Amino acid sequence: MSSDRPSPDIAAPLPSGLISTVRHWFAEGTFRRIFKNAGLLLSGRATNGILGLAMLSLAARGLGLEQFGVFVLMTTYIQVIMALATFQSWQAVIRYGAICMESKNIAAFQALIKFTALLDVAGVIVGAAIGWFGAPLVGPYVGWDPEMIRNAQWFSLQLLSLVLATPTGLLRLFDRFDLLSVQAVVTPLVRLIGVGIAVLTGAPFWAYLAAWFVASIAGGVVLIFIGWREGARRGLLEGMTFSLRGITAPHGGIWKFSIFSNLHSSLQIVTAQASTFLVGALAGPAAAGLFKIGRDVATAISKPAELLNQSIYPEFARIGSRGDWRDFKALIRRGAAVAASGGGAMLVLSLVAGQLFITTFFGHDFDAAFIPLVLMVATAGLTLCGFPMEPALYAMGRPSIPLRIETFVVCVVYLPTLILLTKSMGPTGAAIASLATAATSLLGMSYFTVTQLRRRITAQV
C-alpha cells in the first residue's frame, strides 16, 4: 500500500517564483532522471537530426523536386508498413518488465521477453510480405512505373532485419539511454555517407534507395546486439530456454495490452508517416516532397516529446506499481509545463528563421514549404504539451483509452480534413489537417488522463 502523503521526491510544496519553482523541480530525483535520460537520447537524436537534414538536403539537390518527391514516397512506403505491421512490444517490456523487476521474478521476465520477441519476428515477416505484394497495388496511385515498383519490392526486404522493439524496451527499462543515444546515430550517418556518394558520382535513383536500405540494416543490427547484450550482462537471460509453454501466464492482460498499444501506435502513424504518402497520392510527388520537408523539420522539433515520452514511461510504470498517484499527478503537471514552454519557443523561431532555413538547405525550388513548415511546428508544439498523457494512461493499465481517442481523431478529424484540404490547398492543407488533429487529440487525452487519475486518488482517500 502506498502512503497517502506524497513523497518529497516529486510532490513537495513548491517555492514561490517561477524560476525557483522550475529549479526546484529539476533538483528532485525522478524529474531530474527523466530529463537526464531524455537529454541522453536527445544528444544522439540531435546528431541524428543534423545528419538526417544533411541527407535530405543532398538528396533534394541531387534528385530535384520531382525525383526527390518519388524518393520520399518510396521511403515513406516502407516506414508506414513497418509501423503498421510490427508490434510496439517495447511498451509491454516496460509495463510488465517493471513489475517483474519489482518482484524480482526472473522467470516471469524471461517469459515476457520471449513473448515480445515472437511478436517482433512475426511483425517483420508480415511487414516484408505486405511491402513486396503491396507495391504493385499502391504504385499506380502515386505514379510509380514498373521499375519503381520493383525497386519498392526489393526495398521492402530490409524489414526482415528490423526485429527491434524488444531490445529497445530492454534498454529503456534498464535506463541505458546512453546506449540508445549512440545507436541513434548509426542509421543517419550511414545514410548520409551513402547519399553523399550517390550525389558525388551522379548515381541513378536506385543508389539512393540502396543507401537507405544498407543504413537501416546497419542501425537495426547494432540495436539488436546492444539490447540483448544488456539483458545478458544483468544476468536476466541466464538459464532461459526456447520453450514457449505458458509464456503469457505470468502477465495477465498482456495480449490485450499489446494489441491495444499496437493499434494505437498504428493509428498515430496515419497522422505521421502516412500523411506524406497520402499527400503524394492526392497532389503528386512534388507536393509530397514539400510536405516532407515541413513535416521532418517539425518532427525534429517535436522529437523531445517522443524522447520525454520514452524516458518518463518507465518512471510512470514504477510509480504506478507502487500506487503513488499523487506523485503521478505532480509528474504529469511538471512535465507538461516544461515541454509546452519549449514548444512555444520553437514556433517563434520557425516564424523568424523558417524561410531562410528552407532556402539555405534546399534551394529556392522548395520555398513553398515555408507555410507548411510553420503549421507543422505549431502541431509539434501541441504534441509537446501533451507528451505525458499517453505514457501515463499506459502506466495506469488503460491502453484502450489512447486507442479510442486516436481512432476518433483519425477517422472523424484527420482523414476528412486531409482529403478535403489537400485537394484544394496542397501541402498547406495537409499541414492544417495535422494541426487540427493535434489540437483535438490533446483535448481528449487531457480529459481522460485527468479523469482516470482523479478516480485513483479518490480511491486512496
Buried (B, 14 or more C-beta within 10 A) or exposed (E): EBEEEBBEBBBBEEEEEEEEEBEBBEEBEBBEBBBBBBBBBBBBBBBBBBBBBBBBBBBBBBBBBBBBBBBBBBBBBBBBBBBBBBBBBBBBBBBBBBBBBEEEBBEBBBBBBBBBBBBBBBBBBBBBBBBBEBBBEBBEEBBBEEEBBBBBBBBBBBBBBBBBBBBBBBBBBBBBBBBBBBBBBBBBBBBBBBBBBBBEEEBEBBBBBBBBBBBBBBBBBBBBEBBBBBBEEBEBBEEBEEEEEEBBEBBEEBEEBBBBBBBBBBBBBBBBBBBBBBBBBBBBBBBBBBBBBBBBBBBBBBBBBBBBBBBBBBBBBBBBBBBBBBBBBBBBEBBBBBBBEBBEEBBEEBBEEBBEBBBEBBBEBBEBBBBBBBBBBBBBBBBBBBBBBBBBBBBBBBBBBBBBBBEBBBEEBBBEBBBBBBEEBBBBBBBBBBBBBBBBBBBBBBEBBBEBBEEBBEEEE
